Amino acid sequence: HLHISGYFQVPKLHTDEFLNFIKDQRSKGITVSMDPQWDATNKWTGENNNLKSLLNHLDLFLPSEAEALAISGVNDVNEALEKLCSLMPQATVVIKWGSNGAIGGRTSQDKLTKTHIPAFPQKTILDTTGAGDTFVAIFIYYHLRGHNLKDCLIKAVAAGAIAISRISACDFPITVDDLESFIQNFGSDT
C-alpha cells in the first residue's frame, strides 16, 4: 500500500512523472490512498489541474470536511461525498467530519452506498493536533486488513476521539488495545 499525504504542499506530486509512478504501482497490485491536506493557494486543482487525473488512480481518498467541500466545489458534505464518489468510481471516499464524526461512500454498479458514523462525544478535549492523521492511520490499518467501511469508520472515529483527549497524539500513540477498550467501554466514561 502507498499513502500520499501533503499533496498540495509538494508540487513534485503534481507531475506526469508522479502520475505515471502511481499508475505503475497500481499495475503491480499496490493500493493507493491520499489525504490531500490544505491547499494554501486555494486553487484545489494541483498544478495543471493534476489532481483530477490523480483522483482516477486512488483506492482511498480521505479529505477533511473543508478539503472535500473545496475540492468538490459544493457547500454540503453529503453532496461533496456524492460528487467525489462520482469522480472516483473506483475509490472509497471518506470525509473526516470533525464533531460530526465521519462519512464514507463507494459507488458500485452505479449505486452510491454511504455510511455515516457520528463522533464519540468527549468530555475532555485537550489537543486536536494530529486527530485527522490518527483517523487516517487507523482507517487504513483496518481497511488493509479487510474490514468493511462501517467497521473502519467506527475504529477511525474512535481513534480521533481518543487522540483529542490526549496532549500530543505523537507522544501517546493509540494501541489496538486502547482502541478496542474505548469502543467496548464507550458510554461509561465518555
N, C-alpha and C positions, 0 to 999 in steps of 0.2 A: 504494500500500500504506500502511496505517495501523498503527502499532505502539503498543500500550498497555503501559506499564511502571509499576510502583509503584501498582497498583490499590488495594491495601489502605491505602496511605498518603494517598490522595486521596479523601476522602468524596464530592466532587462527581462522581466517576466512578460512584457508586452510585445515580444518579438516573434517573428515567424520561427526563428530558431527554437525558442522555448516551446511554442505550439507544436512544432514537429517532434520535439523531445517528448512531450506529453502523449502525442499520438503513438509514438514508438513504444512508450511504456505500456499504454493500453493494449497495443497489439501483442504484447508479451503477457497479457493477462493481469497486469498490475492495475489495481483500482486507484482512483484519484479523487481526493476531496479538497475543498477550498473554503477557507474563512477569509473573505476579501479584505477585512479591516477598513478603516475610514479613508475616503478619498479627499485629501486636503485641497485638491484642485476643484472639487465639487463638479467634475465632469461625469464621473461614474461610468466611463466607457473604456478606460485604458487608452494608451496611445494608439492612434489609427483605428479606433473602435475595436481593439483587440479582444476586449472582454467578451463580446458576443461570440466570437469564434471559440474562445477557450471554454465558455459555458457548455458548448456542444460536446465536450470531451471529459466532463466531470461525472463521477458517480454519486458524489455527495456535495451539496452546496449548503454552507452553514453561515449565512449572514445574520447580523443583528437586525432588530426591527428597523432602525434608522437606515442601515445599509440596504436592506431589502426594499424599503419604500423608495429610496433614491435610485437604486438600480432599475427597479420596475417602472418608476415614474408615476406611481399611484399613491393615494393617501390612506389606504386601508390595508391592514396586514393580511386579511383573507384574500383581498384582490391581488396583493403582491405575491402571495403564495401561488394563486391560480396563474398569474401571468408568468412567474418564474418557472413553474412546472410546465407550462405550455411552450416556453422557450427551450426547456431542457427535458424532453420527454423520457430520456434515458436515465435521468438522475432522481435521487431523492433530495428534496429541498427541505431544510429545517431552519426555521426562523427563531432565533433567541428573542424572547418577548418580555424580558425583564420581570416585573412584578406580575405579569400575566402568564408566566411560565414559558411555554414554547409550543409552536405549531409546526407540523411537518406534513409533507404530502408527496405523493408519487402518482404519475399517470401510467395507467396500464390499460391497454385496449381502448384508448381514447376516453377513459374514465378516470377522473381525479379522485383519489382517496385521501382524505385529510384526517389528521389526528391532532387534537389539542390536549395538552397536559397542563393544568393550572399550576401555578407556583406553590411550593410548600411554604406556608407563612412562617416567618421567622420573627421572634420577639426581639432578638438582638441582631442588629446589622452593624458589624464592626468595620468591614472593608470590602468594597465591591470590586477592587482591583483584582483582575485575574479570574473573576467569576465566569466570564464568557469563554475564556481559554480552558478553564476547568470543565465547563459544559461540553465544549467541543472534544476535548481529550476523552472524556468518559463516553460520549456518544460514539465516537469512532471505536473505542475499545470494545464496546458491546456489539456494535454493528459488525465489526470484523470477526466476531465470534458467533455470528449467525442469529443474533437476537432480532425480533421483529421491531418495526418502527415504534410501536407503543412502548415496548419494554425499554428500548434505547432512550426514548424521550423521558420516561419516568426516572431512569437512573441519571440521566444528564441534568434534569431539572433538580433532582435531589442533590446532586453534586454541586450545582450552583448555589443551592440553599445552604449547604454546609460551608462552601467557600466564603460566603458573605458573613458567616457567623464567626469567622476567624480573622485575625490580623495577618495578612500576607499569605496568600494561597501557596506561594513557593516555599515558605518556611515550614508549613504544616500541610504536606500533601495528603490527599484523601486516599485511604486504602479501600480495597474492595470490602473488607470487613466493616469499616466505617460506614460505607455506603449502604450495605445490606442492613446493618443495625439501624441506621437512620430511617430507612424506608419501613422496616419492620415496626419500629417504635413510634413512627410518626403519629402525632395526635396526643401523645402522653407528655412530651417535653417541649413541643414547639408551638 
